[in-house]
Amino acid sequence: MKIKKPDYGLLWRVIFLFITLLAFAFAVLQKQYYPGMVLLPVIYYQVAALYRLYRKMQDEVEQFVEAIHYRDFSRHFNANQGPEDIRTLRDGFNEINSTFKDVTKEKETQYQYLQKVLELVDTGILSYELSSGDIIWMNESLKKILEVPYLKTIHSLAKRDQGLYDQVAGLAPGERIISTIHQEKKSLKVVISATAFQTENIQFKLIAFQNVNEALEETESKAWKELLSVMTHEIMNSVAPITSLASTMQNRLKQFVRETHDDPSGIAEDLNLGIETIKKRSEGLLKFTETYRNLNKITKTNLSKVFISELFENLHRLMKPTFTQKNIKTSIILKEPLLSHELDVDLIEQVLINLILNAIEAVKNRPDPKIVLSAYTDHEKRLVIKLADNGPGIPEEILDKIFVPFFSTKKNGSGIGLSLCKQIMRVHKGSITVQSKENVGTAFYLQF
């Protein structure tokens, strides 16, 4: 508080009262009662004025303390009215309030800035009180990851995902683990890390959830591509000579039989049968390898604007004879008739045909086989195509493996179909996920 000059008002009041009391005491000692009686009202007036000033200053201080207590820094004290001493005090209060207001505004600005920064980051952040479990703050990214609008306490997480809650609660400060979060339509791999801090003897825990699902899928895809490239190269280099040699041996054997006209024991026929088997298996292995090489060939798309209604009509027209033959009920749900998207129609048709053929295979033994094809935009305005069936479902223990190359649940399956679908969706910068419940059905989601 800045004061331009000292204020001697209160000092002069005290000095004047002291002089008046001395004069009154002198008059009494000199037994001059008349002057003493005259001084009594003056003394009373001075004491009353000092008391009123004291009460007024006390009221001002109480109002100031109340304003500070309730953080009402907008309170203004009128420094243009009242005694000079009160004006000086009010000036001081106004300057203190102004300073507090500036500090509060600066802190509020920093808090808002920090909040906006934390809302923009993709990492989910959660802060809660360690003793009570009350959640102090969670950002929008975490709400999207967990698919919850709000969590009151950290213990509420147990109702949604007990496994995730146990991992978060047991995570020590400084530790980092990889966990899986099960969303409504897919699962996410996240790195969870924790730290702790303390303010005013209250301990808090800060948890960060970093979505690494896309990074892991990208790394996995590159690893499979490299593996497939090496395997197909080595297999084709090894099998091609076998096929060629088998054909040569078969031709030489036939020529030998024709020239000698003698095979009483049937050895030549047995040899020919064995060589034919080797040749067929070699050609089959070459064809199988060539098929897997296609996974690496899909690297770019020929995008164009496609109306989803037209895409569905073409698919239904193509697959209708099969549906009719196998007595499968089909439904197409499209609430937005003009829904469209930039995509490679040939590749996406290949994905959907593969999924439909899998669905047909899944529902073949059901009493009331049904396949539903639908499309919509999700809450983030992204196109989602859904294909659902009422088949027996996929066991949970193999649900994460169905997109892995070479893996197949079919007896004669090659494990190429869903791997190819995943690769096609990846070049569309999208994803394919699956939800399945045994004895209920399976649903595949193409999210662009």
ChimeraX attribute file (.defattr): number of C-alpha atoms within 10 A of each C-alpha:
attribute: neighborCount
match mode: 1-to-1
recipient: residues
	/A:1	10
	/A:2	7
	/A:3	9
	/A:4	6
	/A:5	6
	/A:6	6
	/A:7	12
	/A:8	10
	/A:9	11
	/A:10	13
	/A:11	10
	/A:12	11
	/A:13	15
	/A:14	14
	/A:15	11
	/A:16	14
	/A:17	19
	/A:18	13
	/A:19	13
	/A:20	18
	/A:21	17
	/A:22	12
	/A:23	15
	/A:24	21
	/A:25	14
	/A:26	14
	/A:27	17
	/A:28	15
	/A:29	11
	/A:30	10
	/A:31	11
	/A:32	12
	/A:33	13
	/A:34	10
	/A:35	14
	/A:36	20
	/A:37	13
	/A:38	11
	/A:39	18
	/A:40	14
	/A:41	11
	/A:42	14
	/A:43	18
	/A:44	12
	/A:45	13
	/A:46	17
	/A:47	15
	/A:48	12
	/A:49	13
	/A:50	16
	/A:51	12
	/A:52	12
	/A:53	17
	/A:54	13
	/A:55	12
	/A:56	15
	/A:57	16
	/A:58	12
	/A:59	12
	/A:60	17
	/A:61	15
	/A:62	12
	/A:63	15
	/A:64	21
	/A:65	14
	/A:66	12
	/A:67	16
	/A:68	15
	/A:69	10
	/A:70	8
	/A:71	14
	/A:72	15
	/A:73	19
	/A:74	12
	/A:75	15
	/A:76	16
	/A:77	19
	/A:78	12
	/A:79	18
	/A:80	12
	/A:81	10
	/A:82	13
	/A:83	12
	/A:84	15
	/A:85	15
	/A:86	20
	/A:87	16
	/A:88	15
	/A:89	15
	/A:90	23
	/A:91	19
	/A:92	17
	/A:93	22
	/A:94	20
	/A:95	14
	/A:96	16
	/A:97	22
	/A:98	16
	/A:99	14
	/A:100	17
	/A:101	16
	/A:102	13
	/A:103	12
	/A:104	14
	/A:105	12
	/A:106	12
	/A:107	12
	/A:108	12
	/A:109	12
	/A:110	12
	/A:111	12
	/A:112	12
	/A:113	12
	/A:114	11
	/A:115	14
	/A:116	12
	/A:117	11
	/A:118	17
	/A:119	17
	/A:120	11
	/A:121	13
	/A:122	16
	/A:123	21
	/A:124	23
	/A:125	23
	/A:126	20
	/A:127	21
	/A:128	21
	/A:129	19
	/A:130	18
	/A:131	10
	/A:132	12
	/A:133	17
	/A:134	17
	/A:135	21
	/A:136	16
	/A:137	14
	/A:138	21
	/A:139	21
	/A:140	20
	/A:141	20
	/A:142	22
	/A:143	16
	/A:144	13
	/A:145	20
	/A:146	20
	/A:147	14
	/A:148	12
	/A:149	9
	/A:150	15
	/A:151	16
	/A:152	13
	/A:153	15
	/A:154	20
	/A:155	17
	/A:156	16
	/A:157	19
	/A:158	14
	/A:159	8
	/A:160	15
	/A:161	14
	/A:162	13
	/A:163	13
	/A:164	17
	/A:165	17
	/A:166	13
	/A:167	14
	/A:168	19
	/A:169	17
	/A:170	10
	/A:171	18
	/A:172	14
	/A:173	14
	/A:174	9
	/A:175	11
	/A:176	16
	/A:177	13
	/A:178	14
	/A:179	17
	/A:180	15
	/A:181	16
	/A:182	16
	/A:183	14
	/A:184	9
	/A:185	12
	/A:186	13
	/A:187	16
	/A:188	16
	/A:189	19
	/A:190	21
	/A:191	17
	/A:192	23
	/A:193	20
	/A:194	21
	/A:195	16
	/A:196	16
	/A:197	13
	/A:198	11
	/A:199	7
	/A:200	5
	/A:201	7
	/A:202	10
	/A:203	14
	/A:204	20
	/A:205	22
	/A:206	20
	/A:207	21
	/A:208	20
	/A:209	24
	/A:210	20
	/A:211	23
	/A:212	15
	/A:213	15
	/A:214	12
	/A:215	11
	/A:216	13
	/A:217	14
	/A:218	13
	/A:219	12
	/A:220	13
	/A:221	17
	/A:222	13
	/A:223	12
	/A:224	16
	/A:225	18
	/A:226	12
	/A:227	12
	/A:228	19
	/A:229	16
	/A:230	11
	/A:231	15
	/A:232	18
	/A:233	14
	/A:234	12
	/A:235	14
	/A:236	17
	/A:237	12
	/A:238	13
	/A:239	18
	/A:240	15
	/A:241	12
	/A:242	16
	/A:243	22
	/A:244	14
	/A:245	15
	/A:246	21
	/A:247	16
	/A:248	12
	/A:249	16
	/A:250	20
	/A:251	12
	/A:252	12
	/A:253	17
	/A:254	13
	/A:255	12
	/A:256	14
	/A:257	13
	/A:258	11
	/A:259	9
	/A:260	8
	/A:261	9
	/A:262	11
	/A:263	12
	/A:264	7
	/A:265	8
	/A:266	10
	/A:267	10
	/A:268	17
	/A:269	14
	/A:270	11
	/A:271	14
	/A:272	18
	/A:273	13
	/A:274	14
	/A:275	20
	/A:276	17
	/A:277	13
	/A:278	17
	/A:279	20
	/A:280	14
	/A:281	14
	/A:282	21
	/A:283	17
	/A:284	13
	/A:285	17
	/A:286	20
	/A:287	13
	/A:288	14
	/A:289	20
	/A:290	15
	/A:291	13
	/A:292	24
	/A:293	17
	/A:294	12
	/A:295	22
	/A:296	15
	/A:297	10
	/A:298	14
	/A:299	11
	/A:300	11
	/A:301	14
	/A:302	11
	/A:303	14
	/A:304	12
	/A:305	11
	/A:306	16
	/A:307	16
	/A:308	22
	/A:309	18
	/A:310	13
	/A:311	16
	/A:312	19
	/A:313	12
	/A:314	13
	/A:315	15
	/A:316	18
	/A:317	9
	/A:318	12
	/A:319	14
	/A:320	14
	/A:321	11
	/A:322	13
	/A:323	17
	/A:324	11
	/A:325	8
	/A:326	13
	/A:327	13
	/A:328	19
	/A:329	12
	/A:330	15
	/A:331	13
	/A:332	15
	/A:333	14
	/A:334	16
	/A:335	11
	/A:336	12
	/A:337	13
	/A:338	12
	/A:339	15
	/A:340	16
	/A:341	16
	/A:342	13
	/A:343	18
	/A:344	18
	/A:345	19
	/A:346	12
	/A:347	19
	/A:348	17
	/A:349	15
	/A:350	16
	/A:351	21
	/A:352	21
	/A:353	16
	/A:354	16
	/A:355	19
	/A:356	20
	/A:357	12
	/A:358	15
	/A:359	24
	/A:360	20
	/A:361	12
	/A:362	19
	/A:363	21
	/A:364	16
	/A:365	11
	/A:366	13
	/A:367	9
	/A:368	12
	/A:369	20
	/A:370	21
	/A:371	22
	/A:372	17
	/A:373	20
	/A:374	18
	/A:375	23
	/A:376	19
	/A:377	15
	/A:378	10
	/A:379	7
	/A:380	6
	/A:381	9
	/A:382	13
	/A:383	19
	/A:384	17
	/A:385	19
	/A:386	20
	/A:387	20
	/A:388	22
	/A:389	24
	/A:390	22
	/A:391	27
	/A:392	18
	/A:393	19
	/A:394	20
	/A:395	12
	/A:396	12
	/A:397	7
	/A:398	12
	/A:399	13
	/A:400	12
	/A:401	13
	/A:402	18
	/A:403	22
	/A:404	18
	/A:405	19
	/A:406	15
	/A:407	17
	/A:408	18
	/A:409	12
	/A:410	10
	/A:411	6
	/A:412	7
	/A:413	11
	/A:414	15
	/A:415	18
	/A:416	20
	/A:417	23
	/A:418	21
	/A:419	18
	/A:420	23
	/A:421	22
	/A:422	21
	/A:423	22
	/A:424	24
	/A:425	19
	/A:426	19
	/A:427	14
	/A:428	21
	/A:429	10
	/A:430	16
	/A:431	19
	/A:432	22
	/A:433	16
	/A:434	20
	/A:435	18
	/A:436	21
	/A:437	15
	/A:438	13
	/A:439	13
	/A:440	12
	/A:441	20
	/A:442	21
	/A:443	22
	/A:444	21
	/A:445	19
	/A:446	21
	/A:447	20
	/A:448	19
